[in-house]
Amino acid sequence: MTQRNSDPYLVLCSATIFDRPLEDKVQAAAAGGFKGVTFWPHDYAGAKARGLSDGAIRRLLDDNGVAVDGVDCLLDWLPGDQVPDMPAFRATEDYLYAVVEAVGGARFITVAQAFGQTVDVPRATELFAAICERAARRNLLVTLEPVAWAGIGKHSIAKAIVEDSKAPNARIAFDAWAFFRGGSRIEDLRATPGGLMDNVQLNDGPTKAWADLFAEASDRLLPGDGELPVAETIAALRVSGYAGRWAIEAPSSRWKDLSAQEIGRQCGAAMRRSLAVQRSLSGGNSR
């Protein structure tokens, strides 16, 4: 898909088609006009297992006009969390750095809590600050992403950890579905400086949450296809001063029988519609 100079910088998050190979994710991004992708550790490990060298992965990215924006996700960092013994979830911090280096660099790594329902905020802040310090030596941002069912489930908790870490490379990640399912409100975004945000991910869902949030997280809607206030959210982010990249993370059962290219096209179209709708609602005066 040919990109226009006026296009926003769009990023396709790996979790949108979590179990598909790295090659599919790059092809989906290219077909949808995305300039960036995120990778998980299992994306890289799977590519290596299929015989792709680091050079081949970089050529694949270059040939498709796609760059790696960030690497997800450090989940095994808080004492006491019951992280499943799966490579995607138990990847170490050092392995994330290795992926960053192998694929030609990235802007950030993501840190989240997904397997613990409580959190010792002072201890989490201390550990997060240490991660930020190590990441800074590699010129990386660290985005802390709230997960709706976890101890770090609200925007306000992630904000407190990021601010109290005092790390200049610390940012709050944002996922629209997780934001609202975790009980956060648009007012929380309006009270957050846009410069403190990065790794902003759009998606959607029904007004009423599923009984099983973990299951719903795997079947989200494209931004604009549900009942969450996506346009208002985009407006709040822009008013707060956020002027960064826009990503989509929309894993869905609807992707089952579609090609990677068609998934990418649908995701790219939904992102552009959502960003354009917000601008039209605001009279074109938003950032």
N, C-alpha and C positions, 0 to 999 in steps of 0.2 A: 504494500500500500504506500503510495506516495505521500509524504508528509508535507504540510504547508508550513511556511515560516512562522505563521501566527499560531500554530498548534501549541497547546501546553505540553510540557514535558511529562509524558505519561509513562507509568511503570506497571508492568504485569507481575503481580506477586506469585511466586511459585505455588503457594497453597491453593490457588485457583484451580489448578489441575495437579494436585499434590502427588498422585501416584504415577503420573506419566513421566517418561524419560526427559532428561534435560533437553534433548534435541527437539522434542515436541514443544517445550516451553519457549524455546528461542523462536521456533517457526510460528507459534501462536502470537508471540509478541510482534514479530515482523508483519504478519498478516493484519494485525489490528492497528498498525501504525504506532506501536509503543516504541519509545526510545530506550527504555530500560527494562530489566527484569530483576527479580531477586531469586537467589538460589538457597536451598536448604543443603545441609551436608550430604544427605542421601542423593541429591541430584548429582553432585560431583562424584561421590563414591560409585554410583551406578554407571556414570559415564566412563570412569576409569575401568570398572569391571568389564565393560563392553569393548575395551581396547582403545578408547580415545586418550590420546596424550594431552598434556596441558596445552601444547601448541595447537592441536586439532580443535580443542574447545575454544581457544581464542580465535581461531580462524572461522569457526562456526558463528561466533558472535559477530566478528567483523563482516563476514559475508552477508549477514542479515541486517547489518546496521543497528545492532543492539548492544548495549553495554550492561554490565552487572552493576546495579545501583547499591545493593546491600546483600548481606548474608544473614539469614535466619537460622537457627534461633537458639541461643543459649538458655536452656531450661533447667539444667542440673547445677544450680549455683547456691541454692538456699538450703541450709541444714534442716533435715527433717522432712523435706518433700519426698513423696513416694513416686519418683520418676520411673516410668516403665523401662525395662531393659531392652530398649530398641535403639538402633544406631541413630535414627533421626532425632530422637528425644534425648539421648545421652551423649551427644557430641560434646567434646570438651571445648573450652575457650581457644586453646591452641589449634584445634582442628579448624575452627571457624577462621582463624587467621591464616591457616594454610590454604583454605579455599579461596580467601580473598587474594592471596598472592598468586595462586595457581591460575585463576581466571582473569588476571590482568587488573586487579585492583577493584575497589568498591568504595563507597562513601561511608558506610556504616555497618555495624553488626547490631542485631537486635537481641535484647535480653527480656525474658518474660517469666512469669510464674504460672504454670498451667496445671501443676499436680500437687498443690497445697491450698487448703481453704483458709488458713490463717497466716499471718506474717508478723514477725518482729520487726517493726519499721526501723528502729535505730540500727539493728544488726544488718537488715537489708540495705540500708543506706551506706553503711560502712563497706559492705561487700561490693555494692554497685560502684562506689567511688573508686575502689581498687581496680575493678574491671576497666573503668574509664581511664584510669592512669595508664594501665598497660596498653589500652587501645590507642591512647594519644601518642604513644611512641611510634605507632604505625600510621599516624595521621588519619585515624578513623573516629567518626562519631559513634556514640552508643545510644540507641533508642530503646527506652523502657516501655514496653507495651502492656497495658492492662488487659487481663483476660477475665471475662465476665464472672466466671464461677470461682475465681481464685482469691487468695488473700489480697493480692495486688489487683483488684478488680475494678476499682474506681479511678477515674481520672485524677481526683484530688489526692489519692494516695500516691500514685505515680508522680504527680507534680511535687509533692512534698519530698519524695526520695530524690528526684532529680535536682531540685533546688538546694536541698540540704547537703547533697554530695559535693557541692561547690566546684564541680568539674566543668570546665569550659566546653568540653565536647559532649556533655550529657544533654539528651533531648527526650521529650515525651513522644512516643509513637501514638498514632491515632487510628483506630478501626471503627468505622461508624456503627456497625452492628454490635460489636463488643462494648462500645461506649454506652449505648442506650440499654443494652441487656444488663450491663453492670450497674445500672442505676444512676449514671451521670446525666447531666442536663446541659443544654446549650449554654446556659448561663455560666457553666464551668469553663467553656471555651472562651467566652467573652472576657473572663477574668484571667486568662492566660496569655501572656505576650506571645505573639506569633513566632518570634525568634526562638522560643523554647520548644517549638514543635518541629517534628520531621517525621518521615516515613508515614505520611498521611494516606490512609487506605479507605476507599469508598466501597460501599455495598448497601444492602437493604434487607428488609424483612417485614413481616406483618406486625401490626400494632401489638397483638397479644403474643407473648413469648411461648415457645413450646415448653412442655413440662420438662423435657430433657434438653438443656442448653447445649450439651456436648454434641448431641445429634443435630440440633438446629445449626450449630456452627459449621457443619459439613454440608449444609443445604441452604446456603444463603441466596439472596436474590441480587440481580444486577441493580446498581444504583438507579433509582427512578422507577423500578418495577414493583416496589413494595409500598409500605405505609409509614416508614420512618421519615423524619423531616430532613431529608438529605439536602435539599436546596437551602434550607435555613442553616444547616450545619456548614455548608460551603461558605455561605455569606458570613457567618460568625467567624470562621477561620480567616477569611480575607479581611474583615474589619479589624480583627486582632493584630493584623500585620503579617499574617502568613503569606509568603510569596514563593513557596517552594514547589516541589514536584507533587503530582497527584497519582496515586497508585490505586489499583483495584485488587481486592482479595475477595473472590466470590466463588468458592467451591460449591458445586451444585450437582444434584442427581440428573439435571437436564443435560449435562455434558456427556453422559455415558456413551451415546451412539454418535457423537459429533466428532469431526476431525479437529485436530489442534488448530488448523487455520480458521475454521468456522468459529470455534470458541474465541479465538483472538479477535476476529472481526466483530462478533457480538459484544465482547467486552469493550473494545475500543469505541464502538458506536455508542454504547451506553454511557461511557465516561464523557464523551464529547457532548452528548445530549444533556447530561446532568450539569456540566459546567456551563453550557450555554443557557440552560433554563434559569440557573441562578442569576446569571448576568442580565437576562431579560427581565426577571422579576425586580431586580434592583435598578433598572433603567440604565444598565451599563456603567454604573458608577463604582462598582466594586473593584478591588484590586485584581 
